[in-house]
Amino acid sequence: MEKLKPYRVTKAGPVYRVNDIKKINRKLFESLEWPKDAPWLTIDFPPTAMTKGRIPKFGLPAAYNPIVNCYSVGKRIKLPAAAEAKSVSVRPAASIAENLRVYRAACGHYLKAWGKKLGPAFRRNAESYVDKYLPDNKALIVFKNGVPCGLYSYLPYKSDSKNICNHVTWHNLFPGLSLAEKSAAKYQAAVWLKKTSKRPISVSLDTFEKEYFDFFAGLGLRMFRLLVERR
């Protein structure tokens, strides 16, 4: 088999391309050139449907952190089945200060739940995000009995093709919600995304985020890129 060569090289690292997501495995990964000073290795593949309950298994060694990039087809976002819970409500963040407070809480919960599995990029960007990106975010706060219990947000992002999409930066609920409350929150978040995003949406997902793979699969997003970082 001919050795795969990058089709472009960026400041972040080499970018490869395969014609089927199923071809991405440990053998292929270990055959690719990845300079030690390049923080990322990227593999693009044709847009592939996401399926609830199925997260791609790339078979990478534990020393690496795989992240999957996904996007919506045009502005079409599917809605999950309608769900309600009397205890759950949502509204847009009233100010940057409120968005920041809920973001810090969300970040704390996320680190507590997944800290051992996260790659260095998350920790590196968690604080710079506040100054660089948070002011441009549109944010939806989820409340349980009037207390913040989740955050969904997005911001404009220029893709490789120079098109502008809305990149989902947070999509997390705090611990302690019942299944019914989670369903209600996710339904209302999906309605908000569909109503307010006038562009296609994109999101980056760690492969341990089963709950949110299912959420974005339900919205009709497709996978198109694997990003890999060294832990």
DRENDO-1510 file (C-alpha; in Angstrom, 1 decimal, always signed):
<recs>
REC; n; res; u; v; w
REC; 1; MET; +0.0; +0.0; +0.0 .
REC; 2; GLU; +1.4; +3.4; -1.0 .
REC; 3; LYS; +2.2; +5.6; +1.9 .
REC; 4; LEU; -0.3; +8.3; +2.5 .
REC; 5; LYS; +1.0; +11.9; +2.1 .
REC; 6; PRO; -0.5; +15.1; +3.6 .
REC; 7; TYR; -2.5; +17.0; +1.0 .
REC; 8; ARG; -1.7; +20.2; +2.9 .
REC; 9; VAL; +0.4; +21.3; +5.9 .
REC; 10; THR; -0.8; +24.0; +8.3 .
REC; 11; LYS; +0.8; +25.7; +11.3 .
REC; 12; ALA; -1.1; +23.2; +13.5 .
REC; 13; GLY; +0.2; +20.2; +11.6 .
REC; 14; PRO; -0.2; +17.9; +8.6 .
REC; 15; VAL; -3.6; +17.3; +7.1 .
REC; 16; TYR; -4.4; +13.9; +5.4 .
REC; 17; ARG; -7.4; +12.7; +3.5 .
REC; 18; VAL; -9.0; +9.3; +3.2 .
REC; 19; ASN; -12.0; +8.3; +1.1 .
REC; 20; ASP; -13.8; +6.4; +3.9 .
REC; 21; ILE; -13.9; +7.0; +7.6 .
REC; 22; LYS; -13.6; +3.2; +8.1 .
REC; 23; LYS; -10.1; +3.3; +6.8 .
REC; 24; ILE; -8.9; +5.3; +9.8 .
REC; 25; ASN; -7.4; +2.8; +12.3 .
REC; 26; ARG; -4.3; +2.4; +14.4 .
REC; 27; LYS; -2.3; +0.9; +11.5 .
REC; 28; LEU; -3.0; +3.9; +9.3 .
REC; 29; PHE; -2.4; +6.4; +12.1 .
REC; 30; GLU; +1.0; +5.0; +13.0 .
REC; 31; SER; +2.1; +5.1; +9.3 .
REC; 32; LEU; +1.5; +8.9; +9.1 .
REC; 33; GLU; +4.2; +11.4; +9.5 .
REC; 34; TRP; +3.6; +13.8; +12.3 .
REC; 35; PRO; +6.4; +16.2; +13.4 .
REC; 36; LYS; +7.0; +16.4; +17.1 .
REC; 37; ASP; +6.5; +20.1; +17.1 .
REC; 38; ALA; +3.1; +20.0; +15.4 .
REC; 39; PRO; +0.3; +20.0; +18.0 .
REC; 40; TRP; -2.3; +18.4; +15.7 .
REC; 41; LEU; -2.6; +15.6; +13.1 .
REC; 42; THR; -5.8; +15.9; +11.0 .
REC; 43; ILE; -7.5; +13.3; +8.8 .
REC; 44; ASP; -10.4; +14.5; +6.5 .
REC; 45; PHE; -12.9; +12.1; +5.1 .
REC; 46; PRO; -16.2; +12.4; +3.1 .
REC; 47; PRO; -19.1; +13.7; +5.1 .
REC; 48; THR; -20.5; +10.7; +7.1 .
REC; 49; ALA; -23.9; +10.4; +8.8 .
REC; 50; MET; -23.8; +10.2; +12.6 .
REC; 51; THR; -25.8; +7.4; +14.2 .
REC; 52; LYS; -27.2; +7.5; +17.7 .
REC; 53; GLY; -25.4; +4.9; +19.9 .
REC; 54; ARG; -22.5; +4.6; +17.5 .
REC; 55; ILE; -19.2; +6.5; +18.1 .
REC; 56; PRO; -16.4; +5.8; +15.7 .
REC; 57; LYS; -13.8; +3.5; +17.1 .
REC; 58; PHE; -10.4; +4.6; +15.6 .
REC; 59; GLY; -8.3; +2.3; +17.8 .
REC; 60; LEU; -5.8; +4.9; +18.6 .
REC; 61; PRO; -3.3; +4.4; +21.5 .
REC; 62; ALA; -4.3; +5.9; +24.8 .
REC; 63; ALA; -1.5; +8.5; +24.5 .
REC; 64; TYR; -3.6; +10.3; +21.9 .
REC; 65; ASN; -6.8; +12.3; +22.1 .
REC; 66; PRO; -9.2; +12.0; +19.2 .
REC; 67; ILE; -11.7; +14.7; +18.4 .
REC; 68; VAL; -14.4; +14.5; +15.7 .
REC; 69; ASN; -15.5; +17.6; +13.8 .
REC; 70; CYS; -19.2; +17.6; +12.6 .
REC; 71; TYR; -21.4; +20.0; +10.7 .
REC; 72; SER; -25.0; +20.5; +9.6 .
REC; 73; VAL; -26.1; +20.2; +6.0 .
REC; 74; GLY; -26.9; +23.8; +5.2 .
REC; 75; LYS; -29.2; +25.4; +7.8 .
REC; 76; ARG; -31.3; +22.3; +8.2 .
REC; 77; ILE; -31.4; +21.1; +11.8 .
REC; 78; LYS; -33.7; +18.3; +12.8 .
REC; 79; LEU; -35.6; +18.5; +16.1 .
REC; 80; PRO; -35.8; +15.7; +18.6 .
REC; 81; ALA; -39.2; +14.6; +19.9 .
REC; 82; ALA; -40.8; +17.3; +22.0 .
REC; 83; ALA; -40.2; +17.0; +25.7 .
REC; 84; GLU; -41.2; +19.0; +28.7 .
REC; 85; ALA; -40.4; +19.1; +32.4 .
REC; 86; LYS; -42.0; +21.7; +34.7 .
REC; 87; SER; -38.7; +22.2; +36.6 .
REC; 88; VAL; -36.7; +23.1; +33.4 .
REC; 89; SER; -36.7; +26.4; +31.6 .
REC; 90; VAL; -34.3; +28.2; +29.3 .
REC; 91; ARG; -33.5; +31.7; +28.2 .
REC; 92; PRO; -30.6; +33.6; +26.5 .
REC; 93; ALA; -27.9; +34.9; +28.7 .
REC; 94; ALA; -28.9; +38.4; +29.9 .
REC; 95; SER; -25.3; +39.7; +29.8 .
REC; 96; ILE; -21.7; +38.7; +29.2 .
REC; 97; ALA; -21.2; +38.6; +33.0 .
REC; 98; GLU; -24.0; +36.0; +33.4 .
REC; 99; ASN; -22.7; +34.0; +30.5 .
REC; 100; LEU; -19.2; +34.1; +32.1 .
REC; 101; ARG; -20.6; +32.9; +35.5 .
REC; 102; VAL; -22.4; +29.9; +33.9 .
REC; 103; TYR; -19.5; +29.2; +31.7 .
REC; 104; ARG; -17.1; +28.9; +34.7 .
REC; 105; ALA; -19.6; +26.6; +36.4 .
REC; 106; ALA; -20.0; +24.5; +33.2 .
REC; 107; CYS; -16.2; +24.3; +32.8 .
REC; 108; GLY; -15.8; +23.2; +36.4 .
REC; 109; HIS; -18.3; +20.4; +36.0 .
REC; 110; TYR; -16.8; +19.3; +32.7 .
REC; 111; LEU; -13.3; +19.1; +34.1 .
REC; 112; LYS; -14.5; +17.1; +37.1 .
REC; 113; ALA; -16.3; +14.6; +34.9 .
REC; 114; TRP; -13.7; +14.2; +32.1 .
REC; 115; GLY; -10.4; +15.8; +33.3 .
REC; 116; LYS; -8.5; +12.6; +33.0 .
REC; 117; LYS; -9.6; +12.0; +29.4 .
REC; 118; LEU; -9.1; +15.6; +28.1 .
REC; 119; GLY; -6.2; +16.5; +25.9 .
REC; 120; PRO; -4.0; +19.5; +26.6 .
REC; 121; ALA; -5.8; +21.8; +24.1 .
REC; 122; PHE; -8.9; +22.0; +26.3 .
REC; 123; ARG; -7.0; +23.1; +29.4 .
REC; 124; ARG; -4.9; +25.5; +27.3 .
REC; 125; ASN; -7.9; +27.1; +25.8 .
REC; 126; ALA; -10.3; +27.2; +28.7 .
REC; 127; GLU; -9.1; +30.5; +30.0 .
REC; 128; SER; -8.2; +32.2; +26.7 .
REC; 129; TYR; -11.7; +31.4; +25.6 .
REC; 130; VAL; -13.0; +33.9; +28.1 .
REC; 131; ASP; -11.2; +36.8; +26.4 .
REC; 132; LYS; -11.0; +35.6; +22.8 .
REC; 133; TYR; -14.4; +34.1; +22.2 .
REC; 134; LEU; -16.9; +34.4; +25.0 .
REC; 135; PRO; -17.9; +38.0; +24.1 .
REC; 136; ASP; -18.9; +36.9; +20.6 .
REC; 137; ASN; -21.0; +34.0; +21.8 .
REC; 138; LYS; -24.7; +33.7; +21.7 .
REC; 139; ALA; -25.6; +31.7; +24.8 .
REC; 140; LEU; -28.6; +29.8; +26.1 .
REC; 141; ILE; -28.8; +29.0; +29.8 .
REC; 142; VAL; -30.7; +26.1; +31.1 .
REC; 143; PHE; -32.4; +26.4; +34.5 .
REC; 144; LYS; -33.8; +23.9; +37.0 .
REC; 145; ASN; -36.2; +25.6; +39.4 .
REC; 146; GLY; -34.6; +28.9; +38.6 .
REC; 147; VAL; -30.9; +27.7; +39.2 .
REC; 148; PRO; -28.5; +27.5; +36.2 .
REC; 149; CYS; -28.0; +23.8; +35.2 .
REC; 150; GLY; -26.6; +23.9; +31.7 .
REC; 151; LEU; -25.2; +26.0; +28.9 .
REC; 152; TYR; -25.4; +26.0; +25.1 .
REC; 153; SER; -23.6; +28.6; +23.0 .
REC; 154; TYR; -22.2; +29.3; +19.6 .
REC; 155; LEU; -20.2; +31.9; +17.7 .
REC; 156; PRO; -19.4; +32.7; +14.1 .
REC; 157; TYR; -16.5; +30.8; +12.6 .
REC; 158; LYS; -14.8; +30.8; +9.2 .
REC; 159; SER; -14.3; +27.3; +7.8 .
REC; 160; ASP; -11.5; +26.1; +5.6 .
REC; 161; SER; -13.7; +26.8; +2.6 .
REC; 162; LYS; -14.0; +30.4; +3.8 .
REC; 163; ASN; -17.7; +30.0; +4.5 .
REC; 164; ILE; -19.0; +31.3; +7.8 .
REC; 165; CYS; -20.7; +28.8; +10.1 .
REC; 166; ASN; -21.9; +28.9; +13.7 .
REC; 167; HIS; -19.5; +26.8; +15.8 .
REC; 168; VAL; -21.1; +25.3; +19.0 .
REC; 169; THR; -18.7; +26.1; +21.8 .
REC; 170; TRP; -20.7; +24.7; +24.8 .
REC; 171; HIS; -23.3; +22.0; +24.9 .
REC; 172; ASN; -23.4; +20.7; +28.4 .
REC; 173; LEU; -25.8; +20.0; +31.2 .
REC; 174; PHE; -24.7; +19.9; +34.8 .
REC; 175; PRO; -25.0; +16.7; +36.9 .
REC; 176; GLY; -28.1; +16.0; +38.8 .
REC; 177; LEU; -30.8; +16.2; +36.2 .
REC; 178; SER; -33.3; +13.4; +35.6 .
REC; 179; LEU; -33.7; +11.8; +32.2 .
REC; 180; ALA; -36.9; +13.7; +31.7 .
REC; 181; GLU; -35.2; +17.0; +32.6 .
REC; 182; LYS; -32.3; +16.3; +30.3 .
REC; 183; SER; -34.7; +15.5; +27.4 .
REC; 184; ALA; -36.6; +18.8; +28.0 .
REC; 185; ALA; -33.4; +20.8; +28.1 .
REC; 186; LYS; -32.0; +19.2; +25.0 .
REC; 187; TYR; -35.3; +19.7; +23.1 .
REC; 188; GLN; -35.4; +23.4; +24.0 .
REC; 189; ALA; -31.7; +23.8; +23.1 .
REC; 190; ALA; -32.4; +22.2; +19.7 .
REC; 191; VAL; -35.3; +24.6; +19.1 .
REC; 192; TRP; -33.1; +27.5; +20.1 .
REC; 193; LEU; -30.3; +26.4; +17.7 .
REC; 194; LYS; -32.8; +25.9; +14.8 .
REC; 195; LYS; -34.5; +29.3; +15.5 .
REC; 196; THR; -31.5; +31.5; +16.1 .
REC; 197; SER; -28.7; +30.1; +13.9 .
REC; 198; LYS; -29.1; +31.5; +10.4 .
REC; 199; ARG; -26.0; +29.6; +9.2 .
REC; 200; PRO; -24.9; +25.9; +9.2 .
REC; 201; ILE; -23.7; +24.8; +12.6 .
REC; 202; SER; -20.5; +22.9; +13.4 .
REC; 203; VAL; -19.2; +21.2; +16.6 .
REC; 204; SER; -16.1; +19.4; +17.8 .
REC; 205; LEU; -16.7; +16.3; +20.0 .
REC; 206; ASP; -14.4; +14.2; +22.1 .
REC; 207; THR; -15.1; +10.6; +21.5 .
REC; 208; PHE; -16.0; +10.0; +25.1 .
REC; 209; GLU; -19.0; +12.4; +24.8 .
REC; 210; LYS; -21.5; +9.6; +24.0 .
REC; 211; GLU; -24.5; +11.7; +25.2 .
REC; 212; TYR; -23.7; +14.5; +22.9 .
REC; 213; PHE; -22.8; +12.4; +19.9 .
REC; 214; ASP; -26.4; +11.2; +20.2 .
REC; 215; PHE; -27.7; +14.8; +20.6 .
REC; 216; PHE; -26.0; +16.1; +17.5 .
REC; 217; ALA; -26.7; +12.9; +15.6 .
REC; 218; GLY; -30.4; +13.6; +16.3 .
REC; 219; LEU; -30.0; +17.1; +14.9 .
REC; 220; GLY; -28.8; +15.5; +11.6 .
REC; 221; LEU; -25.1; +16.6; +11.7 .
REC; 222; ARG; -22.4; +14.7; +9.7 .
REC; 223; MET; -18.8; +13.9; +10.6 .
REC; 224; PHE; -16.1; +15.1; +8.3 .
REC; 225; ARG; -12.8; +15.4; +10.1 .
REC; 226; LEU; -10.7; +13.7; +12.8 .
REC; 227; LEU; -8.3; +15.8; +14.9 .
REC; 228; VAL; -5.7; +14.1; +17.0 .
REC; 229; GLU; -3.6; +15.6; +19.7 .
REC; 230; ARG; -0.9; +14.1; +22.0 .
REC; 231; ARG; -2.0; +13.9; +25.6 .
</recs>
